[in-house]
Amino acid sequence: MKELKATRVPPGDRWAIVDDDEERVYSSLTEVLNAIFMKTGISQFFMDAKQGEVHTEDGVPKKEPIKKFSLYGEEI
């Protein structure tokens, strides 16, 4: 499942990690990718340049919710 890790902070090529307690702003994409790698150990990143977002993929597929039905076959 893809997870949002960083967003671009205008102006320029500045980035902030989403769940960072320090709220540090990194001066380049390379710095923020290295910080994410050091924090998570994940080295595969997905960029959305238009949205200014960096995502990681944890390899776990998103679970589909279990459908529940009543005794009469109506979905609950």
MODELLER restraints for C-alpha pairs under 7 A, 6 or more apart:
rsr = mdl.restraints
at = mdl.atoms
rsr.add(forms.Gaussian(group=physical.xy_distance, feature=features.Distance(at['CA:1:A'], at['CA:57:A']), mean=5.58, stdev=0.5))
rsr.add(forms.Gaussian(group=physical.xy_distance, feature=features.Distance(at['CA:1:A'], at['CA:58:A']), mean=5.88, stdev=0.5))
rsr.add(forms.Gaussian(group=physical.xy_distance, feature=features.Distance(at['CA:1:A'], at['CA:59:A']), mean=6.26, stdev=0.5))
rsr.add(forms.Gaussian(group=physical.xy_distance, feature=features.Distance(at['CA:1:A'], at['CA:60:A']), mean=5.55, stdev=0.5))
rsr.add(forms.Gaussian(group=physical.xy_distance, feature=features.Distance(at['CA:1:A'], at['CA:61:A']), mean=5.36, stdev=0.5))
rsr.add(forms.Gaussian(group=physical.xy_distance, feature=features.Distance(at['CA:1:A'], at['CA:62:A']), mean=5.53, stdev=0.5))
rsr.add(forms.Gaussian(group=physical.xy_distance, feature=features.Distance(at['CA:2:A'], at['CA:55:A']), mean=6.03, stdev=0.5))
rsr.add(forms.Gaussian(group=physical.xy_distance, feature=features.Distance(at['CA:2:A'], at['CA:56:A']), mean=5.48, stdev=0.5))
rsr.add(forms.Gaussian(group=physical.xy_distance, feature=features.Distance(at['CA:2:A'], at['CA:57:A']), mean=4.52, stdev=0.5))
rsr.add(forms.Gaussian(group=physical.xy_distance, feature=features.Distance(at['CA:2:A'], at['CA:58:A']), mean=6.75, stdev=0.5))
rsr.add(forms.Gaussian(group=physical.xy_distance, feature=features.Distance(at['CA:3:A'], at['CA:55:A']), mean=5.26, stdev=0.5))
rsr.add(forms.Gaussian(group=physical.xy_distance, feature=features.Distance(at['CA:3:A'], at['CA:56:A']), mean=5.41, stdev=0.5))
rsr.add(forms.Gaussian(group=physical.xy_distance, feature=features.Distance(at['CA:3:A'], at['CA:57:A']), mean=6.44, stdev=0.5))
rsr.add(forms.Gaussian(group=physical.xy_distance, feature=features.Distance(at['CA:4:A'], at['CA:54:A']), mean=6.11, stdev=0.5))
rsr.add(forms.Gaussian(group=physical.xy_distance, feature=features.Distance(at['CA:4:A'], at['CA:55:A']), mean=4.45, stdev=0.5))
rsr.add(forms.Gaussian(group=physical.xy_distance, feature=features.Distance(at['CA:4:A'], at['CA:56:A']), mean=6.71, stdev=0.5))
rsr.add(forms.Gaussian(group=physical.xy_distance, feature=features.Distance(at['CA:5:A'], at['CA:17:A']), mean=5.72, stdev=0.5))
rsr.add(forms.Gaussian(group=physical.xy_distance, feature=features.Distance(at['CA:5:A'], at['CA:18:A']), mean=5.43, stdev=0.5))
rsr.add(forms.Gaussian(group=physical.xy_distance, feature=features.Distance(at['CA:5:A'], at['CA:54:A']), mean=5.67, stdev=0.5))
rsr.add(forms.Gaussian(group=physical.xy_distance, feature=features.Distance(at['CA:5:A'], at['CA:55:A']), mean=5.31, stdev=0.5))
rsr.add(forms.Gaussian(group=physical.xy_distance, feature=features.Distance(at['CA:5:A'], at['CA:56:A']), mean=6.75, stdev=0.5))
rsr.add(forms.Gaussian(group=physical.xy_distance, feature=features.Distance(at['CA:6:A'], at['CA:15:A']), mean=6.54, stdev=0.5))
rsr.add(forms.Gaussian(group=physical.xy_distance, feature=features.Distance(at['CA:6:A'], at['CA:16:A']), mean=5.43, stdev=0.5))
rsr.add(forms.Gaussian(group=physical.xy_distance, feature=features.Distance(at['CA:6:A'], at['CA:17:A']), mean=4.18, stdev=0.5))
rsr.add(forms.Gaussian(group=physical.xy_distance, feature=features.Distance(at['CA:6:A'], at['CA:18:A']), mean=5.09, stdev=0.5))
rsr.add(forms.Gaussian(group=physical.xy_distance, feature=features.Distance(at['CA:6:A'], at['CA:53:A']), mean=5.76, stdev=0.5))
rsr.add(forms.Gaussian(group=physical.xy_distance, feature=features.Distance(at['CA:6:A'], at['CA:54:A']), mean=5.05, stdev=0.5))
rsr.add(forms.Gaussian(group=physical.xy_distance, feature=features.Distance(at['CA:7:A'], at['CA:15:A']), mean=5.66, stdev=0.5))
rsr.add(forms.Gaussian(group=physical.xy_distance, feature=features.Distance(at['CA:7:A'], at['CA:16:A']), mean=5.59, stdev=0.5))
rsr.add(forms.Gaussian(group=physical.xy_distance, feature=features.Distance(at['CA:7:A'], at['CA:17:A']), mean=6.59, stdev=0.5))
rsr.add(forms.Gaussian(group=physical.xy_distance, feature=features.Distance(at['CA:7:A'], at['CA:18:A']), mean=6.80, stdev=0.5))
rsr.add(forms.Gaussian(group=physical.xy_distance, feature=features.Distance(at['CA:7:A'], at['CA:52:A']), mean=5.61, stdev=0.5))
rsr.add(forms.Gaussian(group=physical.xy_distance, feature=features.Distance(at['CA:7:A'], at['CA:53:A']), mean=4.55, stdev=0.5))
rsr.add(forms.Gaussian(group=physical.xy_distance, feature=features.Distance(at['CA:7:A'], at['CA:54:A']), mean=6.34, stdev=0.5))
rsr.add(forms.Gaussian(group=physical.xy_distance, feature=features.Distance(at['CA:8:A'], at['CA:14:A']), mean=5.77, stdev=0.5))
rsr.add(forms.Gaussian(group=physical.xy_distance, feature=features.Distance(at['CA:8:A'], at['CA:15:A']), mean=4.40, stdev=0.5))
rsr.add(forms.Gaussian(group=physical.xy_distance, feature=features.Distance(at['CA:8:A'], at['CA:16:A']), mean=6.43, stdev=0.5))
rsr.add(forms.Gaussian(group=physical.xy_distance, feature=features.Distance(at['CA:8:A'], at['CA:52:A']), mean=4.98, stdev=0.5))
rsr.add(forms.Gaussian(group=physical.xy_distance, feature=features.Distance(at['CA:8:A'], at['CA:53:A']), mean=6.38, stdev=0.5))
rsr.add(forms.Gaussian(group=physical.xy_distance, feature=features.Distance(at['CA:9:A'], at['CA:15:A']), mean=5.23, stdev=0.5))
rsr.add(forms.Gaussian(group=physical.xy_distance, feature=features.Distance(at['CA:9:A'], at['CA:16:A']), mean=6.61, stdev=0.5))
rsr.add(forms.Gaussian(group=physical.xy_distance, feature=features.Distance(at['CA:13:A'], at['CA:27:A']), mean=6.48, stdev=0.5))
rsr.add(forms.Gaussian(group=physical.xy_distance, feature=features.Distance(at['CA:13:A'], at['CA:28:A']), mean=5.35, stdev=0.5))
rsr.add(forms.Gaussian(group=physical.xy_distance, feature=features.Distance(at['CA:13:A'], at['CA:29:A']), mean=6.61, stdev=0.5))
rsr.add(forms.Gaussian(group=physical.xy_distance, feature=features.Distance(at['CA:14:A'], at['CA:25:A']), mean=6.44, stdev=0.5))
rsr.add(forms.Gaussian(group=physical.xy_distance, feature=features.Distance(at['CA:14:A'], at['CA:26:A']), mean=5.54, stdev=0.5))
rsr.add(forms.Gaussian(group=physical.xy_distance, feature=features.Distance(at['CA:14:A'], at['CA:27:A']), mean=4.71, stdev=0.5))
rsr.add(forms.Gaussian(group=physical.xy_distance, feature=features.Distance(at['CA:14:A'], at['CA:28:A']), mean=5.34, stdev=0.5))
rsr.add(forms.Gaussian(group=physical.xy_distance, feature=features.Distance(at['CA:14:A'], at['CA:29:A']), mean=6.99, stdev=0.5))
rsr.add(forms.Gaussian(group=physical.xy_distance, feature=features.Distance(at['CA:15:A'], at['CA:25:A']), mean=5.55, stdev=0.5))
rsr.add(forms.Gaussian(group=physical.xy_distance, feature=features.Distance(at['CA:15:A'], at['CA:26:A']), mean=5.08, stdev=0.5))
rsr.add(forms.Gaussian(group=physical.xy_distance, feature=features.Distance(at['CA:15:A'], at['CA:27:A']), mean=6.64, stdev=0.5))
rsr.add(forms.Gaussian(group=physical.xy_distance, feature=features.Distance(at['CA:15:A'], at['CA:28:A']), mean=6.57, stdev=0.5))
rsr.add(forms.Gaussian(group=physical.xy_distance, feature=features.Distance(at['CA:15:A'], at['CA:29:A']), mean=6.52, stdev=0.5))
rsr.add(forms.Gaussian(group=physical.xy_distance, feature=features.Distance(at['CA:15:A'], at['CA:32:A']), mean=6.40, stdev=0.5))
rsr.add(forms.Gaussian(group=physical.xy_distance, feature=features.Distance(at['CA:16:A'], at['CA:23:A']), mean=6.90, stdev=0.5))
rsr.add(forms.Gaussian(group=physical.xy_distance, feature=features.Distance(at['CA:16:A'], at['CA:24:A']), mean=6.20, stdev=0.5))
rsr.add(forms.Gaussian(group=physical.xy_distance, feature=features.Distance(at['CA:16:A'], at['CA:25:A']), mean=4.76, stdev=0.5))
rsr.add(forms.Gaussian(group=physical.xy_distance, feature=features.Distance(at['CA:16:A'], at['CA:26:A']), mean=6.11, stdev=0.5))
rsr.add(forms.Gaussian(group=physical.xy_distance, feature=features.Distance(at['CA:26:A'], at['CA:32:A']), mean=5.85, stdev=0.5))
rsr.add(forms.Gaussian(group=physical.xy_distance, feature=features.Distance(at['CA:37:A'], at['CA:43:A']), mean=5.81, stdev=0.5))
rsr.add(forms.Gaussian(group=physical.xy_distance, feature=features.Distance(at['CA:44:A'], at['CA:56:A']), mean=6.30, stdev=0.5))
rsr.add(forms.Gaussian(group=physical.xy_distance, feature=features.Distance(at['CA:44:A'], at['CA:57:A']), mean=6.97, stdev=0.5))
rsr.add(forms.Gaussian(group=physical.xy_distance, feature=features.Distance(at['CA:45:A'], at['CA:54:A']), mean=6.65, stdev=0.5))
rsr.add(forms.Gaussian(group=physical.xy_distance, feature=features.Distance(at['CA:45:A'], at['CA:55:A']), mean=5.78, stdev=0.5))
rsr.add(forms.Gaussian(group=physical.xy_distance, feature=features.Distance(at['CA:45:A'], at['CA:56:A']), mean=4.90, stdev=0.5))
rsr.add(forms.Gaussian(group=physical.xy_distance, feature=features.Distance(at['CA:46:A'], at['CA:54:A']), mean=5.74, stdev=0.5))
rsr.add(forms.Gaussian(group=physical.xy_distance, feature=features.Distance(at['CA:46:A'], at['CA:55:A']), mean=4.97, stdev=0.5))
rsr.add(forms.Gaussian(group=physical.xy_distance, feature=features.Distance(at['CA:46:A'], at['CA:56:A']), mean=6.02, stdev=0.5))
rsr.add(forms.Gaussian(group=physical.xy_distance, feature=features.Distance(at['CA:47:A'], at['CA:53:A']), mean=5.98, stdev=0.5))
rsr.add(forms.Gaussian(group=physical.xy_distance, feature=features.Distance(at['CA:47:A'], at['CA:54:A']), mean=4.81, stdev=0.5))
rsr.add(forms.Gaussian(group=physical.xy_distance, feature=features.Distance(at['CA:47:A'], at['CA:55:A']), mean=6.38, stdev=0.5))
rsr.add(forms.Gaussian(group=physical.xy_distance, feature=features.Distance(at['CA:48:A'], at['CA:54:A']), mean=6.46, stdev=0.5))
rsr.add(forms.Gaussian(group=physical.xy_distance, feature=features.Distance(at['CA:68:A'], at['CA:75:A']), mean=5.88, stdev=0.5))
rsr.add(forms.Gaussian(group=physical.xy_distance, feature=features.Distance(at['CA:68:A'], at['CA:76:A']), mean=5.59, stdev=0.5))
rsr.add(forms.Gaussian(group=physical.xy_distance, feature=features.Distance(at['CA:69:A'], at['CA:75:A']), mean=4.37, stdev=0.5))
rsr.add(forms.Gaussian(group=physical.xy_distance, feature=features.Distance(at['CA:69:A'], at['CA:76:A']), mean=5.38, stdev=0.5))
rsr.add(forms.Gaussian(group=physical.xy_distance, feature=features.Distance(at['CA:70:A'], at['CA:76:A']), mean=6.41, stdev=0.5))
